[in-house]
């Protein structure tokens, strides 16, 4: 089961939603470290947890898309 190209496109790995969200998370963590809200060590841990959550969301999205295709897809 593949994700829709709007979410993840293997041919253009820098132009998809997963990469964009990962970049936003990284940027927010960098700003929080620069402002002194988080230490670099805390930032690493938070980043790892955030990426794990993002991967879980993508997996759930794939499962839901698969279920929808099972029941709603039409044969060609």
Beta strands, then each sheet from edge to edge (+ up, - down):
end
